[in-house]
Amino acid sequence: VGFRDPHGIRPIVMGARDSPTSSGKKDYIFASESVASDTLGFELVRDLSPGEAIVVTMDGGVHTRRCLPESMCKLAPCIFEYVYFARPDSIMDGISVYESRLKMGEKLAEQVTERYPDHDIDVVIPIPDTSRTSAVQAAYILGRPYREGFIKNRYIARTFIMPGQATRKKSVRLKLNTIKSEFAGRNVLLVDDSVVRGTTATEIIQMARDAGANKVYLTSAAPPIRYPNIYGIDIPTRHELVAYGREEDEIAEKLGCDWVLYQRLGDLEDSVREAGECPDQAYESSCFSGRYVTGETIDDEYF
């Protein structure tokens, strides 16, 4: 059984292949990302529609049904999937995650040029792994070299979802190490996919300074996260969020960088729309905007 919520907030795809055990029949797979179909030898059939359920029976029959009236089902996928969660080789709702992240980097660089036309950036360095695609394109647009300055320990999990601030802080140093020659004496533009609590960013900025960076600038491919998420992402109460109640200069001071620049929400949404040639598509972007597609009013009492 595969089912998608009425707004299509979370992705789910269906794949099929010729059955290796039953001649003339098909095997089917449901997964949150198309890469699961690819790696297991399935052909991507399609994304499930909002409010749709598909049942595959033991004899290979496929039965589909929309479980709610069409008027109650409107596609508004979570835009954070494209920013952070999905693998770059995934295709979700017909949109290449890789292409959308290239667009994010392009628009981020354009904003840097607009706001800091006389910038003194020497090098662009991604905070691995998710931000690499955006950082490559940002470096290209800015006309500055792209360099790998951080090496990631593959055996450390994603830090922002780890329990406890002390654990998250300790894990950053275990997760990343610097290539000091890429930082020494340079003005460095760091590109991250997003900044949540600021724990990781603060440690990474200090690591860049410890490696000899002259100045450290931080850009985020996502807008400032100022609101909690209630649709399955570990972004809890707003008081834990570094951007809550702060402007960019205050955030930069808190993180310890020379300046910080966030993607505009409109530019983020346009990045995904342009990658999929879907100019009118709406997105679930509540952690940036505070507007929830299911209509809740979220405050501290909610939690």
C-alpha positions, -999 to +999 in steps of 0.1 A: +000+000+000+012+035-009-005+066+003+002+104+000-013+131+022-038+155+008-012+182+003+016+160-010+039+174+017+061+143+018+073+127-015+064+092-025+070+075-059+060+043-075+084+021-095+079-011-115+101-038-130+096-072-147+094-098-120+125-120-118+104-148-102+070-147-119+071-147-157+049-120-173+042-102-141+055-070-125+071-061-092+063-028-077+080-005-052+070+026-032+097+049-019+101+085-008+128+091-035+133+079-071+169+068-063+155+038-044+138+027-076+170+033-096+193+013-074+170-017-071+164-019-108+129-005-110+117+020-136+101+052-121+064+050-129+052+082-113+047+103-081+015+096-062-010+124-063-021+142-032-047+122-013-041+091-035-038+055-023-025+027-044-029-010-034-009-037-051-024-072-045-005-104-043-015-114-078+001-082-092-031-062-095-028-024-091-057-004-077-057+033-073-081+057-056-083+093-045-094+091-009-107+126-006-126+150-029-104+167-054-113+201-039-095+190-006-063+179-023-038+205-035-002+197-041+022+217-019+054+196-014+078+205+014+105+227-001+130+216+026+132+182+007+149+200-022+171+221+001+184+194+024+168+159+027+167+145-008+197+131-026+207+153-055+201+125-080+165+122-070+136+134-090+105+144-070+072+156-086+091+158-119+118+181-106+155+173-105+168+180-070+203+186-085+190+212-110+170+229-082+202+232-061+221+246-090+194+273-093+197+280-055+234+286-058+229+309-088+203+330-070+224+331-039+254+344-058+233+370-075+222+383-042+258+384-029+267+405-059+237+428-054+243+434-018+281+433-017+292+446-051+327+453-039+331+420-020+366+407-013+358+370-014+388+349-024+374+314-024+340+296-021+339+265+002+309+243+008+299+229+041+295+192+030+277+174+018+243+189+007+255+224-001+281+213-027+258+216-057+248+252-047+284+261-039+297+250-073+272+272-091+276+301-067+314+301-073+309+300-110+285+330-110+308+350-086+339+342-107+357+328-077+375+294-073+355+266-057+375+246-032+369+217-008+380+230+026+363+205+049+366+167+048+337+148+062+338+118+085+313+094+068+304+076+100+289+106+118+251+111+113+234+144+105+241+167+134+210+189+135+187+159+143+209+146+171+194+148+206+209+174+229+229+206+223+261+192+238+259+161+216+254+182+185+283+205+193+307+177+200+297+158+169+306+188+145+343+185+154+341+147+149+323+151+117+345+176+099+382+184+096+398+213+077+423+214+048+442+244+063+459+255+031+425+264+016+418+288+044+451+303+054+452+341+047+420+340+026+386+357+028+363+326+026+327+324+015+311+294+032+280+279+016+256+259+037+223+244+027+205+259+058+212+271+094+189+257+120+200+261+156+234+276+146+254+249+165+270+235+134+276+269+118+292+284+149+317+255+152+325+255+115+331+292+114+355+288+143+372+259+126+377+281+095+393+308+116+415+283+134+427+271+100+439+307+093+410+323+074+413+361+073+375+367+070+347+343+071+314+350+053+284+326+056+256+321+030+226+298+033+209+283+003+177+284+024+160+314+040+163+320+078+144+293+097+123+311+122+093+288+128+089+252+140+080+224+115+050+201+123+052+179+093+079+154+103+111+175+104+130+180+137+126+218+138+110+223+172+102+254+193+112+287+177+133+297+208+159+271+197+163+286+163+192+310+158+173+332+134+143+336+157+140+372+168+173+382+151+182+401+119+212+391+098+237+413+115+227+399+149+229+363+136+264+370+122+275+382+156+259+352+173+276+328+149+310+346+148+312+354+111+319+387+093+285+387+076+257+362+069+234+362+039+203+340+035+184+330+004+152+349-002+121+327+001+109+339-033+142+330-048+142+296-032+107+288-045+116+301-079+147+279-080+126+248-076+099+260-100+124+269-127+141+235-123+108+218-130+093+244-154+063+247-131+059+284-126+026+283-105+035+255-081+029+262-044+052+248-017+050+240+020+075+265+034+062+270+070+096+269+087+105+300+067+072+318+064+052+307+094+023+298+071+011+262+075-007+246+045-030+226+068-042+258+084-030+255+120-020+284+142+013+273+157+026+289+190+044+276+220+013+262+235+010+238+205+040+219+217 
